[in-house]
Amino acid sequence: MGYFENSCYLGRYHGVNSIRAGLCHKDITLKPDPTNSSPTRLDANSVSLCYGDGDNTAFAVNDVSICLNKPGFYGVIGPSGSGKSSLLYLLSGLKRPTSGEIVYRDRMISAISERERAEIRRKHFGFVFQQPFLLNFLTARENVLLAATPNDSDASRHLNTLLEELHIDHLAKRFPAHLSGGERQRLAVARAMINRPDIIFADEPTAALDHANGWSVINLLKLYRNRGMVIVVTHDHTMLEGADRIYTMLDGKLDGVQELNDSASNPQL
């Protein structure tokens, strides 16, 4: 699953040759974004994703229903082949379900065109994958700005603030080859946040990192729970400490829901 292809980032360099502005220095914490006050809701209604034909049909996701209607940190966990990543692809519009519905803000994104789904992903969703997919000929700052909405005059200033909030502003002028694996993945988190998305989807974001670097990436993602939804797919229970809710997938089905924070919406199963 190509990150740039599916998230519609490639080809939008956003003035990359003129974005080497200096960073400001403030003591900032990640607070709710006052410009994004409208409620976000994401529903999966009896969704299935299957491959093959006839007797050879195999279900990656089998009749799963969930409801998310509040900001928070949500985990999806399960062993390899359980369908957890496939569920994330369905929720984010990267794949279309074989049956069932995916509804985002009262819009059935499972029934619209690929172009329309790509537009929703670009404007309203952020993505972090197992690999950071940074471009080696761009600086860290330029890699993050590459994902910014075209013609967003506020993007550079917002990036300065974002890098400071995530405590990675010292990496801004470095090239990916001069960054550690953990630093590259932290920049991928910043890139996912640059457009102030309603939802960040993270598919095994710590799988290629050691435990310490994995924790640093998860802690950055947790910061966003005050601004929107963060959905993290992982096989490592320790990376979901502090989650508001954890969904367990097994053999393509929803095997359990652990409610850990009363502020999160109740699941509709």
Secondary structure as the mmCIF struct_conf table of DSSP 4:
data_model
#
loop_
_struct_conf.conf_type_id
_struct_conf.id
_struct_conf.beg_label_comp_id
_struct_conf.beg_label_asym_id
_struct_conf.beg_label_seq_id
_struct_conf.end_label_comp_id
_struct_conf.end_label_asym_id
_struct_conf.end_label_seq_id
HELX_RH_AL_P HELX_RH_AL_P1 TYR A 3 SER A 7
TURN_TY1_P TURN_TY1_P1 CYS A 8 CYS A 8
TURN_TY1_P TURN_TY1_P2 LEU A 10 GLY A 11
BEND BEND1 GLY A 15 GLY A 15
HELX_RH_3T_P HELX_RH_3T_P1 VAL A 16 SER A 18
HELX_LH_PP_P HELX_LH_PP_P1 ALA A 21 CYS A 24
TURN_TY1_P TURN_TY1_P3 PRO A 34 THR A 35
BEND BEND2 SER A 38 SER A 38
STRN STRN1 LEU A 42 TYR A 51
BEND BEND3 GLY A 52 ASP A 53
HELX_RH_3T_P HELX_RH_3T_P2 GLY A 54 ASN A 56
STRN STRN2 ALA A 58 LEU A 68
BEND BEND4 LYS A 70 LYS A 70
STRN STRN3 GLY A 72 ILE A 77
TURN_TY1_P TURN_TY1_P4 SER A 80 GLY A 81
BEND BEND5 SER A 82 GLY A 83
HELX_RH_AL_P HELX_RH_AL_P2 LYS A 84 LEU A 91
TURN_TY1_P TURN_TY1_P5 SER A 92 GLY A 93
BEND BEND6 LEU A 94 LYS A 95
BEND BEND7 THR A 98 THR A 98
STRN STRN4 SER A 99 TYR A 104
TURN_TY1_P TURN_TY1_P6 ARG A 105 ASP A 106
STRN STRN5 ARG A 107 MET A 108
HELX_RH_3T_P HELX_RH_3T_P3 ILE A 109 ALA A 111
BEND BEND8 ILE A 112 ILE A 112
HELX_RH_AL_P HELX_RH_AL_P3 GLU A 114 HIS A 124
STRN STRN6 PHE A 125 VAL A 128
BEND BEND9 GLN A 130 GLN A 131
TURN_TY1_P TURN_TY1_P7 ASN A 136 PHE A 137
BEND BEND10 LEU A 138 LEU A 138
HELX_RH_AL_P HELX_RH_AL_P4 ALA A 140 LEU A 145
TURN_TY1_P TURN_TY1_P8 LEU A 146 ALA A 147
BEND BEND11 ALA A 148 ALA A 148
HELX_LH_PP_P HELX_LH_PP_P2 THR A 149 THR A 149
TURN_TY1_P TURN_TY1_P9 PRO A 150 ASN A 151
TURN_TY1_P TURN_TY1_P10 SER A 153 ASP A 154
HELX_RH_AL_P HELX_RH_AL_P5 ALA A 155 GLU A 165
TURN_TY1_P TURN_TY1_P11 LEU A 166 HIS A 167
HELX_RH_3T_P HELX_RH_3T_P4 ASP A 169 LEU A 171
TURN_TY1_P TURN_TY1_P12 ALA A 172 LYS A 173
HELX_RH_3T_P HELX_RH_3T_P5 PRO A 176 HIS A 178
BEND BEND12 LEU A 179 LEU A 179
HELX_RH_AL_P HELX_RH_AL_P6 GLY A 181 MET A 193
TURN_TY1_P TURN_TY1_P13 ILE A 194 ASN A 195
BEND BEND13 ASP A 198 ASP A 198
STRN STRN7 ILE A 199 ASP A 203
BEND BEND14 GLU A 204 GLU A 204
TURN_TY1_P TURN_TY1_P14 PRO A 205 ALA A 208
BEND BEND15 LEU A 209 LEU A 209
HELX_RH_AL_P HELX_RH_AL_P7 HIS A 211 LEU A 223
HELX_RH_3T_P HELX_RH_3T_P6 TYR A 224 ASN A 226
TURN_TY1_P TURN_TY1_P15 ARG A 227 ARG A 227
BEND BEND16 GLY A 228 GLY A 228
STRN STRN8 MET A 229 THR A 234
BEND BEND17 HIS A 235 HIS A 235
HELX_RH_3T_P HELX_RH_3T_P7 HIS A 237 LEU A 240
TURN_TY1_P TURN_TY1_P16 GLU A 241 GLY A 242
BEND BEND18 ASP A 244 ASP A 244
STRN STRN9 ARG A 245 LEU A 250
TURN_TY1_P TURN_TY1_P17 ASP A 251 GLY A 252
STRN STRN10 LYS A 253 GLU A 259
TURN_TY1_P TURN_TY1_P18 ASP A 262 SER A 263
BEND BEND19 ALA A 264 ALA A 264
HELX_LH_PP_P HELX_LH_PP_P3 SER A 265 PRO A 267
#
